[in-house]
Amino acid sequence: MFTLQTEALCKHFASKAVLQHVSVSFEAGSVYALLGENGAGKSTLAALLTGSLEPTSGAIIIDGERRKRYCEHDAQQAGIRIVHQRPLLAQSLSARENIVLGAEPQFAFGIINRRKIKHDTDELLRRTLPGLELPLDVLCANLNADMRFFTAYLAALWQNCRLLILDEPTAALDTQQTRLLYDSAARLAKDGTAILLITHNIREAAAHADTILILQHGVVSDCIANKNRTVSAAEIEEKLMQDRTSAAPPVFAERAGTAPEQPQHAVFAAERITARPKEGAALFDVSFSALKAEVTLIEGQRENGLQLLEDVITGMYQDTAEGHIYLHTDMAAPRRFDLAARRRGGGRYTCGVLRRAGAAIIPFDRTYRASHPALTAEQVCTAAYAPADPRRCTQNLIEQAQIQAAPDDPVSSLSGGMLQRLILERELALSPPLLLLSDPLHGLDTAKAQALAVRLWMLAQRCGTAVIILAARGQYPTAYCTHRFMLSGGTLTRIGAAQLQAPVHAAGGTA
């Protein structure tokens, strides 16, 4: 029976320890789930298991044999396969050709047996993924992300596969495809394959894994037995949260009434958005709205759809999508954009449309989307706004950001934190009617993160700004939000609104 064990496995990069003394085992016939936040070491562990990285110390033991040296060839010979979230496929070959690439059936003298390839790949698809309509003879360059994933999945099973590693396997799959995949994985496990799911989806881990491993800061902090599916998603979430630092709970004072002081209307709405890019995660029927004087928080993982959602709602997504965007600010008449139309000119939803409506945008990529290393601080601060005195305007923003810089300094000379603060001051300077922020607390310490959350809350209350925040799960204090959603598996779920309360200063007055 196949077994793979890691013994005190460590991996260091320069002075950083990514994995520390990881000892786990995988056995034939079982499904394992590996959970952990971004940076916990999940991808590094997968790279060590597949031989694409060498461990700094420790050992990998396969079927009781300790491997002194272990490379990708050894992993392939041992039957260890991985299907990445964004599989690397030959674009100029068909799905069928990618499945058999490097292991094509042949006649004598090396002549490829194309009839056998067609028969065997058709049979593999029928047996492994019954009901899936995968166009095997279409070029991979013309396949969407879901079909590309299933192509890579079948390629992993084409040869002897004893340990199958699936990296965020359902990010690009809809509900029916997800069910199909897990049914397939269950059959593979029953037939003796070990399955390792690397995922952020806690519900899927609880529903399908026999053993759940939690990786925190490079260390396996928990190993949860779930053979009888008795562990709930809530229990797993609690264990994940135990080792995560968070801001101290803020102090609140109740509002006098539940109705807001300013009239509310939908400033922004995403209506039934579906987007399935050729690579990466997908979105399925996503809907939410942002109202005047409210803060809407959407939590999730960037690689599991949050980045795609940012691209769509900020007008940066260039591929085909379905659904509508509704926009109505004090500076622009109500407009409803059909994402499927993709018309040029005024009918197309773009970042420029948002800007002209008075929206402020702070993308996750501050370096290239919110600025550029080749620009000066003055150019970054004023290029889009053309103030009467650009230099004075820039100097004011630098002072408000409390950074050591001059208007002529190149952006490349600023640290990431300095650039983030400068961009924040630029976007908030005009008290925008709509504010879209992606991971605004990234890189801030606890005190500064809470101060910024308070500031954004007060911006909504005092100026009537509709604030939309995209953030990693557990990274933004939910008490400073009016509405809260979770993006998981490409679908959006409301997980409860925070109490409508206002932060107070230590002295007791309302901020």
C-alpha positions as CSV (number, residue, x, y, z in Angstrom):
1,M,0.0,0.0,0.0
2,F,1.3,3.4,-1.0
3,T,2.5,5.7,1.8
4,L,4.4,9.0,1.6
5,Q,5.8,10.6,4.8
6,T,7.7,13.7,5.5
7,E,10.1,13.7,8.4
8,A,11.0,17.0,10.1
9,L,10.8,18.7,6.7
10,C,12.3,22.3,6.6
11,K,12.6,24.8,3.8
12,H,14.4,28.1,4.2
13,F,14.7,30.9,1.7
14,A,17.6,33.3,2.6
15,S,16.9,34.2,6.3
16,K,13.2,33.2,6.1
17,A,11.9,29.8,7.3
18,V,8.9,28.9,5.2
19,L,8.5,25.3,6.6
20,Q,9.6,24.2,10.0
21,H,9.9,20.5,11.0
22,V,6.8,19.3,9.1
23,S,6.1,15.7,9.7
24,V,2.9,14.4,7.9
25,S,1.9,11.2,6.2
26,F,-0.3,10.4,3.2
27,E,-1.7,6.9,2.7
28,A,-3.5,5.2,-0.2
29,G,-7.3,5.5,-0.2
30,S,-7.6,8.6,1.9
31,V,-8.5,12.2,1.1
32,Y,-6.5,14.9,2.8
33,A,-7.1,18.7,3.0
34,L,-4.4,21.2,3.6
35,L,-5.6,24.5,5.0
36,G,-3.8,27.7,5.9
37,E,-3.6,31.4,5.2
38,N,-1.6,32.9,2.3
39,G,2.0,32.5,3.1
40,A,1.5,29.6,5.5
41,G,3.7,27.3,3.3
42,K,1.1,25.2,1.5
43,S,2.6,25.8,-2.0
44,T,6.1,25.2,-0.7
45,L,5.1,21.9,0.8
46,A,3.5,20.8,-2.5
47,A,6.7,21.8,-4.3
48,L,8.7,19.7,-2.0
49,L,6.4,16.7,-2.4
50,T,6.6,17.0,-6.2
51,G,10.4,17.4,-6.2
52,S,10.4,20.9,-7.8
53,L,12.1,22.2,-4.6
54,E,14.7,20.6,-2.4
55,P,14.2,20.7,1.3
56,T,16.7,22.5,3.5
57,S,16.6,19.6,5.9
58,G,14.4,16.6,6.8
59,A,13.5,13.7,4.6
60,I,10.8,12.3,2.3
61,I,10.0,8.6,2.8
62,I,8.0,6.8,0.0
63,D,6.8,3.2,0.7
64,G,9.3,3.1,3.6
65,E,12.3,4.1,1.5
66,R,14.0,7.2,2.7
67,R,15.1,9.3,-0.3
68,K,18.5,11.0,0.2
69,R,18.0,13.0,-3.0
70,Y,14.6,13.7,-4.4
71,C,13.7,15.5,-7.6
72,E,10.8,15.8,-10.0
73,H,11.8,12.7,-11.9
74,D,11.7,10.7,-8.6
75,A,8.3,12.1,-7.8
76,Q,7.0,11.2,-11.3
77,Q,8.4,7.7,-11.0
78,A,6.7,7.4,-7.6
79,G,3.3,8.3,-9.1
80,I,3.0,11.8,-7.5
81,R,1.1,14.2,-9.6
82,I,-0.1,17.7,-9.1
83,V,-2.9,19.7,-10.8
84,H,-2.3,23.4,-10.4
85,Q,-5.0,26.1,-10.1
86,R,-3.6,27.6,-13.3
87,P,-2.3,24.5,-15.1
88,L,0.6,24.9,-17.6
89,L,-0.7,23.4,-20.9
90,A,0.6,23.6,-24.4
91,Q,-1.7,26.2,-26.0
92,S,-1.1,25.0,-29.6
93,L,-2.1,21.4,-28.8
94,S,-5.6,20.0,-28.2
95,A,-6.9,18.9,-24.8
96,R,-6.5,15.3,-25.9
97,E,-2.9,15.9,-27.0
98,N,-2.1,17.6,-23.7
99,I,-3.5,14.7,-21.7
100,V,-1.1,12.2,-23.3
101,L,1.8,14.5,-23.9
102,G,5.1,12.7,-23.1
103,A,3.4,9.4,-22.7
104,E,1.8,8.7,-26.1
105,P,1.0,5.1,-27.0
106,Q,3.2,4.1,-29.9
107,F,3.6,1.4,-32.6
108,A,7.0,0.0,-33.4
109,F,9.7,2.4,-34.4
110,G,8.1,5.2,-32.4
111,I,5.0,5.8,-34.5
112,I,2.3,7.3,-32.4
113,N,-0.9,5.2,-32.2
114,R,-3.5,7.9,-32.7
115,R,-6.5,5.5,-32.7
116,K,-5.5,4.1,-29.3
117,I,-5.0,7.7,-28.0
118,K,-8.6,8.6,-29.0
119,H,-10.1,5.4,-27.6
120,D,-8.2,5.6,-24.3
121,T,-8.7,9.3,-23.6
122,D,-12.4,9.0,-24.4
123,E,-12.6,6.1,-22.0
124,L,-10.6,7.9,-19.3
125,L,-13.0,10.9,-19.5
126,R,-16.1,8.6,-19.4
127,R,-14.8,6.6,-16.5
128,T,-13.2,9.4,-14.5
129,L,-15.6,12.3,-15.1
130,P,-18.9,10.8,-16.3
131,G,-21.2,13.5,-17.6
132,L,-18.5,16.1,-18.3
133,E,-18.6,17.6,-21.8
134,L,-14.9,18.2,-22.3
135,P,-14.1,19.1,-26.0
136,L,-11.0,16.9,-26.2
137,D,-10.1,18.0,-29.8
138,V,-10.3,21.7,-29.2
139,L,-7.0,23.6,-28.8
140,C,-6.2,24.5,-25.2
141,A,-5.8,28.1,-26.2
142,N,-9.5,28.2,-26.8
143,L,-10.6,26.5,-23.6
144,N,-11.9,28.3,-20.5
145,A,-10.3,27.9,-17.1
146,D,-12.7,25.1,-16.0
147,M,-12.0,22.9,-19.1
148,R,-8.3,23.6,-18.8
149,F,-8.4,22.4,-15.2
150,F,-10.1,19.2,-16.2
151,T,-7.7,18.7,-19.0
152,A,-4.8,18.9,-16.5
153,Y,-6.7,16.6,-14.1
154,L,-7.0,13.9,-16.8
155,A,-3.4,14.4,-17.8
156,A,-2.4,13.7,-14.1
157,L,-4.4,10.4,-14.2
158,W,-3.2,9.3,-17.7
159,Q,-0.1,7.7,-16.2
160,N,0.3,5.9,-12.9
161,C,-1.0,8.2,-10.2
162,R,-0.7,7.2,-6.5
163,L,-0.8,10.6,-4.9
164,L,-2.8,13.3,-6.6
165,I,-2.3,16.9,-5.3
166,L,-5.1,19.3,-6.3
167,D,-4.2,23.0,-5.8
168,E,-7.3,25.1,-5.3
169,P,-9.2,22.7,-7.5
170,T,-12.7,24.3,-7.5
171,A,-11.7,28.0,-8.0
172,A,-12.8,28.0,-11.6
173,L,-15.6,25.4,-11.3
174,D,-19.4,26.0,-10.9
175,T,-21.5,24.0,-8.4
176,Q,-22.2,21.1,-10.7
177,Q,-18.6,20.8,-11.8
178,T,-17.4,20.9,-8.2
179,R,-19.7,18.0,-7.3
180,L,-18.5,16.1,-10.4
181,L,-14.8,16.6,-9.3
182,Y,-15.3,15.5,-5.7
183,D,-17.3,12.5,-6.8
184,S,-14.4,11.6,-9.1
185,A,-11.9,12.1,-6.3
186,A,-13.9,9.9,-4.0
187,R,-13.9,7.1,-6.5
188,L,-10.1,7.5,-7.0
189,A,-9.6,7.3,-3.3
190,K,-11.8,4.2,-3.1
191,D,-9.6,2.6,-5.8
192,G,-6.4,3.3,-3.8
193,T,-5.2,6.8,-4.8
194,A,-4.2,9.2,-2.0
195,I,-5.7,12.7,-2.6
196,L,-4.4,15.9,-1.2
197,L,-6.6,19.0,-1.5
198,I,-4.8,22.4,-1.1
199,T,-7.7,24.7,-0.5
200,H,-9.0,27.8,1.2
201,N,-12.6,26.4,1.1
202,I,-13.3,25.2,4.6
203,R,-16.7,23.9,3.7
204,E,-15.3,21.7,1.0
205,A,-12.6,20.4,3.3
206,A,-15.1,19.5,6.0
207,A,-17.4,17.8,3.4
208,H,-14.8,15.7,1.5
209,A,-11.6,15.2,3.5
210,D,-10.8,12.2,5.8
211,T,-8.0,14.2,7.4
212,I,-7.6,18.0,7.7
213,L,-4.2,19.5,8.1
214,I,-3.8,23.1,9.2
215,L,-0.6,24.8,8.4
216,Q,0.2,28.0,10.3
217,H,3.4,30.0,9.8
218,G,5.2,26.9,8.3
219,V,4.1,24.6,11.1
220,V,1.4,21.9,11.1
221,S,-0.7,23.3,14.0
222,D,-3.6,20.7,13.8
223,C,-4.3,17.4,12.3
224,I,-8.1,16.7,12.5
225,A,-9.6,13.3,11.9
226,N,-12.7,13.5,9.8
227,K,-13.3,10.0,8.5
228,N,-17.0,10.1,9.4
229,R,-17.4,13.7,8.4
230,T,-18.2,14.8,11.9
231,V,-16.1,18.0,11.9
232,S,-18.0,21.1,10.9
233,A,-16.7,24.1,8.9
234,A,-17.3,26.3,12.0
235,E,-15.0,24.1,14.1
236,I,-12.3,24.3,11.4
237,E,-12.7,28.0,11.1
238,E,-12.3,28.4,14.9
239,K,-9.0,26.5,14.8
240,L,-7.8,28.6,12.0
241,M,-8.6,31.8,13.9
242,Q,-6.9,30.7,17.1
243,D,-3.4,31.5,15.8
244,R,-4.3,34.6,13.9
245,T,-3.6,37.9,15.4
246,S,-6.3,40.5,15.2
247,A,-6.9,44.0,16.4
248,A,-8.2,44.6,19.9
249,P,-12.0,44.9,19.9
250,P,-13.0,48.6,19.5
251,V,-15.2,50.5,22.0
252,F,-18.7,51.4,20.7
253,A,-21.6,53.6,21.6
254,E,-25.0,52.8,20.4
255,R,-26.7,55.0,17.8
256,A,-29.8,56.9,18.9
257,G,-31.8,55.2,16.1
258,T,-31.5,52.6,13.4
259,A,-32.3,54.9,10.5
260,P,-29.3,56.8,9.1
261,E,-29.2,60.5,9.2
262,Q,-28.7,60.9,5.5
263,P,-31.0,59.5,2.8
264,Q,-29.7,56.3,1.3
265,H,-29.6,55.1,-2.3
266,A,-27.6,52.5,-4.2
267,V,-24.5,54.2,-5.3
268,F,-23.1,51.0,-6.9
269,A,-24.5,47.6,-7.6
270,A,-23.1,44.4,-9.1
271,E,-26.0,42.4,-10.6
272,R,-25.6,38.7,-11.3
273,I,-22.0,38.8,-12.5
274,T,-20.5,35.7,-14.0
275,A,-17.0,35.7,-15.3
276,R,-15.0,32.7,-16.4
277,P,-11.5,33.7,-17.5
278,K,-9.2,31.3,-19.4
279,E,-6.9,31.1,-16.4
280,G,-7.6,31.4,-12.7
281,A,-10.7,31.6,-10.5
282,A,-14.2,32.3,-11.8
283,L,-17.3,34.2,-10.5
284,F,-20.8,32.8,-10.6
285,D,-23.9,34.9,-10.3
286,V,-22.4,37.5,-7.9
287,S,-24.7,40.3,-6.7
288,F,-24.3,43.0,-4.1
289,S,-24.9,46.7,-3.7
290,A,-23.2,49.5,-1.9
291,L,-25.4,52.3,-0.3
292,K,-24.7,55.8,0.6
293,A,-23.1,56.2,4.0
294,E,-22.4,52.5,4.4
295,V,-19.4,50.2,4.4
296,T,-19.6,46.9,2.6
297,L,-17.0,44.3,3.3
298,I,-16.3,41.4,0.9
299,E,-13.9,38.8,2.3
300,G,-12.2,36.0,0.5
301,Q,-8.9,34.8,-1.0
302,R,-7.3,36.7,-3.9
303,E,-6.5,33.6,-5.9
304,N,-10.0,32.2,-5.2
305,G,-11.9,35.0,-7.0
306,L,-11.3,38.2,-5.0
307,Q,-8.8,39.5,-7.6
308,L,-11.2,38.8,-10.4
309,L,-14.0,40.6,-8.5
310,E,-11.7,43.6,-8.1
311,D,-10.9,43.6,-11.8
312,V,-14.6,43.4,-12.7
313,I,-16.0,46.1,-10.4
314,T,-13.1,48.5,-11.1
315,G,-13.6,48.2,-14.9
316,M,-10.2,46.5,-15.4
317,Y,-11.5,43.1,-16.6
318,Q,-11.1,42.8,-20.4
319,D,-12.5,39.3,-21.1
320,T,-16.1,38.2,-21.6
321,A,-18.5,38.5,-18.6
322,E,-22.2,38.4,-17.9
323,G,-24.3,40.6,-15.7
324,H,-24.7,44.3,-15.1
325,I,-23.0,47.2,-13.1
326,Y,-25.3,49.9,-11.8
327,L,-23.6,53.3,-11.0
328,H,-25.3,56.4,-9.5
329,T,-23.3,59.1,-7.7
330,D,-23.9,62.7,-6.9
331,M,-21.6,63.5,-9.8
332,A,-23.1,61.2,-12.4
333,A,-26.6,60.3,-13.5
334,P,-27.8,56.7,-13.0
335,R,-26.3,54.3,-15.5
336,R,-26.5,50.5,-16.0
337,F,-23.8,48.8,-17.9
338,D,-24.2,45.4,-19.6
339,L,-20.9,43.6,-19.2
340,A,-21.8,41.1,-22.0
341,A,-22.2,43.9,-24.5
342,R,-18.5,45.0,-24.3
343,R,-19.3,48.1,-26.5
344,R,-16.6,50.6,-27.1
345,G,-17.0,54.3,-26.1
346,G,-19.5,55.6,-23.6
347,G,-21.5,52.3,-23.4
348,R,-18.6,50.3,-22.0
349,Y,-17.9,50.0,-18.3
350,T,-14.3,51.0,-17.6
351,C,-12.1,52.4,-14.8
352,G,-12.5,55.8,-16.5
353,V,-16.2,55.7,-16.2
354,L,-15.8,55.2,-12.4
355,R,-13.3,58.0,-12.2
356,R,-15.5,60.5,-14.0
357,A,-18.4,59.5,-11.6
358,G,-16.1,60.7,-8.8
359,A,-15.1,57.2,-7.5
360,A,-11.8,56.7,-5.7
361,I,-10.1,53.4,-6.3
362,I,-7.2,51.8,-4.4
363,P,-6.3,48.5,-6.1
364,F,-4.4,45.7,-4.6
365,D,-1.5,46.4,-7.0
366,R,-0.4,49.8,-5.7
367,T,2.8,49.6,-7.7
368,Y,1.5,49.4,-11.3
369,R,-2.2,50.0,-11.1
370,A,-2.3,52.9,-8.6
371,S,1.1,54.3,-9.6
372,H,4.2,53.4,-11.6
373,P,7.9,53.2,-10.5
374,A,9.0,55.5,-13.3
375,L,6.8,58.4,-12.1
376,T,7.7,61.0,-9.4
377,A,5.6,61.5,-6.3
378,E,4.2,64.6,-7.8
379,Q,3.1,62.8,-11.0
380,V,1.4,60.0,-9.0
381,C,-0.4,62.5,-6.8
382,T,-1.6,64.9,-9.5
383,A,-1.7,63.4,-12.9
384,A,-5.3,62.4,-12.8
385,Y,-6.6,65.4,-11.0
386,A,-4.7,68.4,-12.5
387,P,-4.7,70.8,-9.4
388,A,-3.9,74.5,-9.9
389,D,-0.7,74.1,-7.9
390,P,0.6,70.5,-8.4
391,R,3.6,70.9,-6.2
392,R,1.8,72.4,-3.2
393,C,-0.9,69.7,-3.6
394,T,1.7,67.0,-3.6
395,Q,3.5,68.4,-0.5
396,N,0.2,68.6,1.4
397,L,-0.5,64.9,0.5
398,I,3.0,63.9,1.6
399,E,2.5,65.7,5.0
400,Q,-0.9,64.1,5.5
401,A,0.6,60.7,4.7
402,Q,3.4,61.4,7.3
403,I,6.1,60.1,5.0
404,Q,9.6,61.3,4.4
405,A,9.6,62.2,0.7
406,A,9.8,65.1,-1.7
407,P,7.5,65.8,-4.8
408,D,10.5,65.1,-7.1
409,D,11.3,61.7,-5.6
410,P,10.7,58.8,-7.9
411,V,8.1,56.4,-6.7
412,S,10.6,53.6,-6.9
413,S,12.5,55.1,-4.0
414,L,9.4,54.8,-1.7
415,S,8.8,51.8,0.5
416,G,5.6,49.8,-0.1
417,G,4.1,51.3,3.1
418,M,5.0,54.9,2.2
419,L,3.5,54.4,-1.3
420,Q,0.3,52.9,0.2
421,R,-0.2,55.9,2.6
422,L,0.4,58.4,-0.2
423,I,-2.1,56.8,-2.5
424,L,-4.6,56.6,0.3
425,E,-4.3,60.3,0.9
426,R,-4.6,61.0,-2.8
427,E,-7.8,59.1,-3.1
428,L,-9.5,60.4,0.0
429,A,-8.6,64.1,-0.6
430,L,-11.8,64.9,-2.5
431,S,-14.2,63.0,-0.1
432,P,-15.4,60.7,-2.9
433,P,-19.0,59.5,-3.2
434,L,-17.8,56.0,-3.9
435,L,-14.6,54.4,-2.6
436,L,-13.4,50.9,-3.7
437,L,-10.4,49.6,-1.7
438,S,-8.6,46.3,-2.0
439,D,-6.8,45.0,1.1
440,P,-6.4,48.6,2.6
441,L,-4.9,47.3,5.9
442,H,-2.2,45.2,4.2
443,G,1.2,45.9,5.8
444,L,-0.2,48.0,8.6
445,D,0.4,47.3,12.3
446,T,-2.6,46.8,14.6
447,A,-2.9,50.4,15.8
448,K,-2.6,51.9,12.3
449,A,-5.0,49.3,10.9
450,Q,-7.6,50.1,13.4
451,A,-7.1,53.9,13.0
452,L,-7.7,53.5,9.2
453,A,-10.8,51.4,9.7
454,V,-12.2,54.1,12.0
455,R,-11.3,56.7,9.4
456,L,-13.1,54.9,6.6
457,W,-16.1,54.4,8.8
458,M,-16.3,58.1,9.6
459,L,-15.8,59.0,5.9
460,A,-19.0,57.0,5.2
461,Q,-20.9,58.6,8.1
462,R,-19.8,62.2,7.7
463,C,-19.6,62.5,3.9
464,G,-22.1,59.8,2.8
465,T,-19.5,57.9,0.9
466,A,-20.4,54.3,-0.2
467,V,-17.3,52.3,0.8
468,I,-16.6,48.8,-0.7
469,I,-13.7,46.9,0.9
470,L,-12.2,43.7,-0.5
471,A,-10.0,41.9,2.0
472,A,-8.6,38.6,3.0
473,R,-10.7,36.7,5.5
474,G,-10.2,37.9,9.0
475,Q,-8.0,40.8,8.1
476,Y,-10.5,43.6,8.4
477,P,-12.3,44.5,11.7
478,T,-15.9,43.6,10.9
479,A,-17.3,45.9,13.6
480,Y,-16.5,48.9,11.3
481,C,-18.7,47.5,8.5
482,T,-22.4,47.7,7.7
483,H,-22.6,44.7,5.5
484,R,-20.4,41.6,5.2
485,F,-20.1,39.0,2.5
486,M,-17.9,36.0,1.9
487,L,-16.6,35.1,-1.5
488,S,-15.8,31.4,-1.8
489,G,-15.8,29.1,-4.7
490,G,-16.7,31.9,-7.0
491,T,-20.0,32.6,-5.2
492,L,-20.9,35.4,-2.8
493,T,-22.8,34.8,0.4
494,R,-24.0,37.3,3.0
495,I,-22.7,36.2,6.4
496,G,-24.4,38.8,8.5
497,A,-24.3,42.6,9.0
498,A,-22.2,44.2,11.7
499,Q,-24.1,46.1,14.4
500,L,-24.9,49.6,13.2
501,Q,-22.8,51.3,15.8
502,A,-20.3,54.2,15.7
503,P,-16.8,54.1,17.1
504,V,-16.0,56.4,20.1
505,H,-12.9,58.0,21.4
506,A,-11.5,57.0,24.7
507,A,-12.9,60.2,26.2
508,G,-16.4,58.9,25.3
509,G,-17.4,61.2,22.5
510,T,-18.4,60.0,19.1
511,A,-15.6,60.0,16.6
